């Protein structure tokens, strides 16, 4: 489950596209799902897809996103292939946080060397934690991708 995803589907690529559009669209969550707080918003541009898990009417910063592609198999089936990543805006926000912390620590380095070192280490740890893709954040996305591949 970690990192890369390669799910096989027994349906054709066109049917997989229709299933993706239906199960990631707003109509799928308009009262037909028993758990309304589990919302998966997906986009499809050609065969390039993205999927994010979020609460209704909320945009989570530093949320894990699935970026992938729908591919046809030689045996007439299809595949969902991709990886879990963070959005580019999340990486930019983490870099801004790090730069601000480094700038702040640069101003106090002459007075308190160890405090400045602590701020730099703390900022690096924060950036790592914000940009890391954990197994816990991948689990709901992977389970929903399996639902799409099985048609449940």
Secondary structure, DSSP 8 states (H G I E B T S, - for coil): --SEEEEEESS-HHHHHHHHHHHHSGGGGSS-SS-TT-EEEEEEETTEEEEEEE-TT---TT-EEEEEEEEE-TTS-EEEEEEEEE-HHHHHHHHHHHHHHHHHHHHHTTT-HHHHHHHHHHHHHHHHHHH---HHHHHHHHHHHHHHHHT-
